[in-house]
């Protein structure tokens, strides 16, 4: 899979994408993640990518021309494949695990990072397939949402996680237990020691009775 991220701040991605599962996935060539600086398609030599909003108002708006020209070039990297372009935008659909599963089936996911006071509405209307929000709160830009989406999608790509069935019993995924709702949050987990500071691991988990353990986990799944 290929993820292409169009951003004003590509340096923000260096730390999160060079560690842990995302790094291993990239090292194994299970996912290729490219970062494109939007200013490479600026309208002038000064690197201008934004302008004042028509009708007045606070802040600046990302112009359509740099985004349009960037997408023309980025989309050429993979032809005749399953492809989707999304915009990180607070007015977009709320991102969830179901979306992550659908995105993980793509050959190419292009993420346009919103910024400043917003993006020219014609980008949303004509250039992207979906606008996506990761929650009802304000961030400094669309880079962190792009990281969240990329992380959630990448770990669902076959081969990324060591145990193939690991994602089936995670929070917000379809549970293996017939007693648990779907999607659901995971049941409580415990490890050694059996007792610490007077706080004990539930007896059923120590019983070795797999049927009773499965029943308990189903009851504890929320």
N, C-alpha and C positions, 0 to 999 in steps of 0.2 A: 504494500500500500504506500501511496505517496501523499504527504500532507504539505501543502504550500501555504505559507502564512505571509500575508501582505501587511506590513506594519511600519510605523514611523520609528520604532525603537527595537530593532532586531537584537541589540545587545541584552535586552531584558530576558531573553530566552536561554542564554548561555548556561546559567547555573542549574535551573530546574531540568533542562533537557540533557545535561551531561552527567546525570546521576541515576542510580537505581534502575528500575525496570525500563524506563524510556531509553537510557543509555544502552542497556543490554539489547533491547529490541533493535536499536539503530546499528549496533555493532554486528548483530546477526543478519542485518539487511532484511529484517521482517517489516520494517517501516523506514521510509526515507522522508526526512523532514527538511524542507527548504525554507529559508527566510529571505524575504524580499523587502528591501527598503523602499518605501513608497516614494521617497524623494528622487529616486532614480528616474522617475517618470514625471518629475515636476514640470510646470509650465514655463519655467525660466531658469536661468543659470544660478539664481539665488536659492533655488530649491523650494519655491513656493508651491504648497499643496493645499492651502486653505484660503478663505476669504470671508469678508463680513456677510452676515445673512441679509437677504432682501427683506425689507420691511422693518429692519432694525432689530435690536436685541443684544444681549450680552454674549461675549465670546465669539469664536470663529467656527466656520463650517468647512469640513473637508470638501474640496472641489471634486467634480465628477471626472474631469479629463485624466488626471493621473491614475485614478483607479481603473477607468475604462481601458487605458492603454496598457496598464500592467496586466490586467486580466486577459487581454488579447494574447499577450506573450506567454503568460503562465499556462493558459489552457492548451497551448500548442505542445506542451511537454508530453502530454498523454492524449492520444487521439483514439476515438472509437471505443472508449472504455466507460465504465460507470463512474460518473463524476458529479460532484455537487459543490456549489459555491454558497457559502454562508457569510453573513455579516453579524459581528457581535454588536448587539444593539439593545438598550434597555427596554425598547418597545417590542422586542421579539418574543417568540414562543419560549416558554420556560424549558430549559434543557433538562433531560431526564435520562434514565438508563435505557429506556426503549429507543430514544434517539441515538444514543451511543451505539447500541447494537446495530441499528440501520446504517449508521455512518461507517461502522467497521466492515461492512460488506462492499464498500466502494473501492474503486481502484485509485481514485484521486479525490481528496477533500481539500478545497481551497477556502481559507478563512481570511476574510477582510476585517482587520481590527478597526473598529470605530474609535474616534477620539475627539477631543475638544468638546464643543457643544453639540456635536453630531455630524452627520454625513448628509450631503445633498440628497434629498429624498428620491431623486431619479436613480441613484445607485440602488436603493431598496426596491424601487418599482421595476427596473429594467435590467439590472446587472447581476443580481444574486437570486438564488433559488429560495432561500429562507433567511430570516433574521432571527437570531438566537440570543436569549438572555440567560444568565446563570443565576439570577435571583433579584429580589426587590431591594436593591441597595445601590449606592453610587460608588464607582471605582474611578481611578484616574484615567483609565482608558481601556481599550478592548484587548490588551495584551494578556492580562491575567485570565479573563474568560477564555481566550484562545488556548492558553496553557491547560486550563481545566478540561476543555473539550478534547484536546489532543491526548491528554493523559487517559481520560475515561475511554476514549475510542481505541487507543493503542493497546491497552491491556486486554481487549477483547479479540485482538487479531490472533488467529491460531498459531501456537508456538511461542507466543510472548511469555505466558506464564508457564511455569514448570509442570504444574498439574493441569491437564486439559479440562477437567471438570470443575476447576476451582471457582470459576465465575458463576456456576449454576446455583450455588448456595450462598452467594453474597447478598448483602443488603440491596434491596430494590430489584433483585433478580428473582426469577421463578424458583421457588424452593423445591428441593427434592422431597420434602416431607409432605404427605397428603393432608396433614393437619394444619399446615401453614397457609395463610392467604398469599396471594400473588398479585403484584409484587409485594415484598415484605422486607422487614429488617431482620438481621440475623439474631439467632438465639445467643444467650450469654455464654462466654467461653472462660475456662479456667485452666491453669497449668500448675506445676509443682511450686511450692510444697502443698500438701493436702490441707494443712492448717497453718495459718499465720496470724499471730496476734489475737488468737481466739476466733478468727474468721475461717470457717470451714468450707471446703468444696462440697456441693450437694451430694448426698450419699448415692443417688441414682447414677451419677457419672462414674462412680467407683465400683459399681456393681458388676460390670461386664455384661449386663443384660442389654443387648443392642436394641431389642424391640422397645423396652422401657425407656432407654436413652432417646430413641427416635421420637417416642411419644412425648417425653418431657421437653425435648427441643421444639417439637411442634407447638406445644402449649405455651412455650416461652417466646415464640416468634411473634413479633408485633407488626 
